[in-house]
């Protein structure tokens, strides 16, 4: 799963099985890095309407997973 601001809202998605999340820091992935990632057809998710620091994204995503049990 690719955490990106223009993705689908995480709260509308099923999150089952073994999951891997890809995030970048304050700079987007390089064009060739993103092309490689997108070639694997990840699900693009957003955590909400605002931009967050990468470390906050980890906390928010863990909270979302915890809420789902």
N, CA and C atoms as an extended XYZ file, in Angstrom:
207
Properties=species:S:1:pos:R:3:atomname:S:1:resname:S:1:resid:I:1 pbc="F F F"
N         0.847       -1.147        0.000 N   UNK     1
C         0.000        0.000        0.000 CA  UNK     1
C         0.902        1.222        0.000 C   UNK     1
N         0.562        2.142       -0.869 N   UNK     2
C         1.350        3.352       -1.066 CA  UNK     2
C         0.592        4.503       -0.426 C   UNK     2
N         1.139        5.046        0.662 N   UNK     3
C         0.501        6.173        1.328 CA  UNK     3
C         0.862        7.445        0.573 C   UNK     3
N        -0.142        8.043       -0.022 N   UNK     4
C         0.054        9.206       -0.895 CA  UNK     4
C        -1.154       10.118       -0.727 C   UNK     4
N        -0.930       11.408       -0.752 N   UNK     5
C        -2.008       12.361       -0.483 CA  UNK     5
C        -3.185       12.245       -1.440 C   UNK     5
N        -2.956       11.773       -2.664 N   UNK     6
C        -4.053       11.679       -3.638 CA  UNK     6
C        -4.656       10.279       -3.717 C   UNK     6
N        -4.422        9.459       -2.681 N   UNK     7
C        -4.958        8.104       -2.673 CA  UNK     7
C        -6.396        8.043       -2.179 C   UNK     7
N        -6.911        6.827       -2.104 N   UNK     8
C        -8.251        6.585       -1.561 CA  UNK     8
C        -8.188        6.677       -0.034 C   UNK     8
N        -9.248        7.143        0.574 N   UNK     9
C        -9.296        7.261        2.029 CA  UNK     9
C        -9.105        5.886        2.668 C   UNK     9
N        -8.149        5.783        3.577 N   UNK    10
C        -7.828        4.508        4.222 CA  UNK    10
C        -9.047        3.915        4.931 C   UNK    10
N        -9.939        4.754        5.408 N   UNK    11
C       -11.104        4.262        6.148 CA  UNK    11
C       -12.144        3.601        5.262 C   UNK    11
N       -11.990        3.722        3.947 N   UNK    12
C       -12.931        3.085        3.024 CA  UNK    12
C       -12.387        1.772        2.467 C   UNK    12
N       -11.203        1.363        2.905 N   UNK    13
C       -10.533        0.202        2.326 CA  UNK    13
C       -10.461       -0.964        3.303 C   UNK    13
N       -10.532       -2.176        2.752 N   UNK    14
C       -10.279       -3.386        3.539 CA  UNK    14
C        -8.776       -3.501        3.748 C   UNK    14
N        -8.356       -3.822        4.950 N   UNK    15
C        -6.936       -3.993        5.249 CA  UNK    15
C        -6.752       -5.356        5.896 C   UNK    15
N        -6.615       -6.376        5.069 N   UNK    16
C        -6.490       -7.743        5.566 CA  UNK    16
C        -5.158       -8.346        5.142 C   UNK    16
N        -4.742       -9.384        5.858 N   UNK    17
C        -3.558      -10.142        5.477 CA  UNK    17
C        -2.263       -9.431        5.813 C   UNK    17
N        -1.189       -9.893        5.191 N   UNK    18
C         0.124       -9.284        5.380 CA  UNK    18
C         0.178       -7.981        4.592 C   UNK    18
N         0.490       -6.911        5.279 N   UNK    19
C         0.466       -5.592        4.652 CA  UNK    19
C         1.852       -4.965        4.662 C   UNK    19
N         2.165       -4.245        3.613 N   UNK    20
C         3.379       -3.441        3.526 CA  UNK    20
C         2.955       -2.037        3.133 C   UNK    20
N         3.461       -1.047        3.847 N   UNK    21
C         3.128        0.341        3.560 CA  UNK    21
C         4.380        1.073        3.107 C   UNK    21
N         4.253        1.846        2.041 N   UNK    22
C         5.352        2.640        1.502 CA  UNK    22
C         5.014        4.110        1.716 C   UNK    22
N         5.936        4.835        2.347 N   UNK    23
C         5.782        6.277        2.518 CA  UNK    23
C         7.112        6.934        2.160 C   UNK    23
N         7.045        8.212        1.847 N   UNK    24
C         8.281        8.964        1.634 CA  UNK    24
C         8.392       10.007        2.744 C   UNK    24
N         9.449       10.776        2.686 N   UNK    25
C         9.609       11.834        3.680 CA  UNK    25
C         9.046       13.139        3.120 C   UNK    25
N         9.617       14.266        3.498 N   UNK    26
C         9.106       15.561        3.024 CA  UNK    26
C         9.322       15.774        1.531 C   UNK    26
N        10.105       14.897        0.914 N   UNK    27
C        10.289       14.926       -0.533 CA  UNK    27
C         9.618       13.692       -1.117 C   UNK    27
N         8.925       13.872       -2.227 N   UNK    28
C         8.304       12.723       -2.883 CA  UNK    28
C         9.375       11.758       -3.371 C   UNK    28
N         8.963       10.531       -3.667 N   UNK    29
C         9.884        9.580       -4.272 CA  UNK    29
C        10.409       10.153       -5.581 C   UNK    29
N        11.627        9.764       -5.939 N   UNK    30
C        12.162       10.169       -7.240 CA  UNK    30
C        11.303        9.542       -8.327 C   UNK    30
N        11.293       10.165       -9.486 N   UNK    31
C        10.435        9.712      -10.583 CA  UNK    31
C        10.646        8.231      -10.903 C   UNK    31
N        11.905        7.798      -10.958 N   UNK    32
C        12.176        6.390      -11.279 CA  UNK    32
C        11.777        5.461      -10.134 C   UNK    32
N        11.899        5.929       -8.891 N   UNK    33
C        11.467        5.126       -7.745 CA  UNK    33
C         9.949        4.947       -7.758 C   UNK    33
N         9.245        6.034       -8.018 N   UNK    34
C         7.786        5.946       -8.055 CA  UNK    34
C         7.321        5.084       -9.228 C   UNK    34
N         7.998        5.184      -10.366 N   UNK    35
C         7.635        4.358      -11.523 CA  UNK    35
C         7.796        2.876      -11.187 C   UNK    35
N         8.876        2.522      -10.501 N   UNK    36
C         9.099        1.129      -10.099 CA  UNK    36
C         8.000        0.678       -9.144 C   UNK    36
N         7.681        1.505       -8.173 N   UNK    37
C         6.626        1.171       -7.216 CA  UNK    37
C         5.278        1.019       -7.912 C   UNK    37
N         4.928        1.959       -8.773 N   UNK    38
C         3.632        1.918       -9.455 CA  UNK    38
C         3.526        0.749      -10.421 C   UNK    38
N         4.658        0.238      -10.904 N   UNK    39
C         4.626       -0.932      -11.788 CA  UNK    39
C         4.118       -2.170      -11.053 C   UNK    39
N         4.151       -2.133       -9.742 N   UNK    40
C         3.660       -3.248       -8.917 CA  UNK    40
C         2.191       -3.078       -8.540 C   UNK    40
N         1.576       -2.015       -9.052 N   UNK    41
C         0.157       -1.724       -8.863 CA  UNK    41
C        -0.282       -1.729       -7.394 C   UNK    41
N         0.369       -0.909       -6.569 N   UNK    42
C        -0.046       -0.847       -5.161 CA  UNK    42
C        -1.381       -0.118       -5.026 C   UNK    42
N        -2.060       -0.374       -3.939 N   UNK    43
C        -3.247        0.404       -3.603 CA  UNK    43
C        -2.749        1.723       -3.019 C   UNK    43
N        -3.204        2.841       -3.564 N   UNK    44
C        -2.806        4.153       -3.055 CA  UNK    44
C        -3.827        4.605       -2.019 C   UNK    44
N        -3.325        4.913       -0.829 N   UNK    45
C        -4.184        5.328        0.274 CA  UNK    45
C        -3.760        6.682        0.806 C   UNK    45
N        -4.726        7.428        1.312 N   UNK    46
C        -4.440        8.662        2.030 CA  UNK    46
C        -4.967        8.523        3.452 C   UNK    46
N        -4.341        9.231        4.376 N   UNK    47
C        -4.753        9.174        5.774 CA  UNK    47
C        -5.720       10.287        6.149 C   UNK    47
N        -6.001       11.170        5.226 N   UNK    48
C        -6.928       12.257        5.503 CA  UNK    48
C        -6.674       13.439        4.595 C   UNK    48
N        -7.377       14.540        4.846 N   UNK    49
C        -7.315       15.692        3.947 CA  UNK    49
C        -6.063       16.556        4.105 C   UNK    49
N        -5.260       16.307        5.125 N   UNK    50
C        -4.068       17.114        5.379 CA  UNK    50
C        -2.801       16.346        5.039 C   UNK    50
N        -1.705       17.073        4.890 N   UNK    51
C        -0.386       16.453        4.744 CA  UNK    51
C         0.180       16.231        6.142 C   UNK    51
N         0.831       15.091        6.339 N   UNK    52
C         1.410       14.759        7.638 CA  UNK    52
C         2.884       14.424        7.481 C   UNK    52
N         3.644       14.600        8.555 N   UNK    53
C         5.027       14.143        8.577 CA  UNK    53
C         5.027       12.616        8.516 C   UNK    53
N         6.080       12.046        7.942 N   UNK    54
C         6.159       10.588        7.785 CA  UNK    54
C         6.026        9.873        9.130 C   UNK    54
N         6.667       10.412       10.178 N   UNK    55
C         6.574        9.753       11.485 CA  UNK    55
C         5.151        9.796       12.032 C   UNK    55
N         4.409       10.837       11.721 N   UNK    56
C         3.005       10.907       12.135 CA  UNK    56
C         2.160        9.909       11.349 C   UNK    56
N         2.503        9.712       10.073 N   UNK    57
C         1.774        8.736        9.243 CA  UNK    57
C         1.863        7.340        9.842 C   UNK    57
N         3.028        7.000       10.351 N   UNK    58
C         3.204        5.681       10.964 CA  UNK    58
C         2.277        5.544       12.166 C   UNK    58
N         2.250        6.558       13.019 N   UNK    59
C         1.389        6.527       14.203 CA  UNK    59
C        -0.085        6.465       13.820 C   UNK    59
N        -0.494        7.273       12.858 N   UNK    60
C        -1.893        7.288       12.418 CA  UNK    60
C        -2.278        5.935       11.830 C   UNK    60
N        -1.403        5.355       11.012 N   UNK    61
C        -1.707        4.067       10.382 CA  UNK    61
C        -1.779        2.957       11.424 C   UNK    61
N        -0.866        2.963       12.390 N   UNK    62
C        -0.925        1.960       13.457 CA  UNK    62
C        -2.213        2.098       14.262 C   UNK    62
N        -2.635        3.322       14.533 N   UNK    63
C        -3.896        3.545       15.234 CA  UNK    63
C        -5.065        2.999       14.427 C   UNK    63
N        -5.059        3.234       13.126 N   UNK    64
C        -6.132        2.730       12.263 CA  UNK    64
C        -6.185        1.203       12.308 C   UNK    64
N        -5.028        0.562       12.239 N   UNK    65
C        -4.989       -0.906       12.296 CA  UNK    65
C        -5.442       -1.414       13.660 C   UNK    65
N        -5.025       -0.739       14.741 N   UNK    66
C        -5.449       -1.133       16.088 CA  UNK    66
C        -6.962       -1.026       16.252 C   UNK    66
N        -7.562        0.007       15.715 N   UNK    67
C        -9.011        0.197       15.827 CA  UNK    67
C        -9.788       -0.918       15.133 C   UNK    67
N        -9.167       -1.482       14.111 N   UNK    68
C        -9.839       -2.552       13.361 CA  UNK    68
C        -9.676       -3.911       14.024 C   UNK    68
N        -8.808       -3.974       15.020 N   UNK    69
C        -8.650       -5.212       15.765 CA  UNK    69
C        -7.654       -6.101       15.170 C   UNK    69
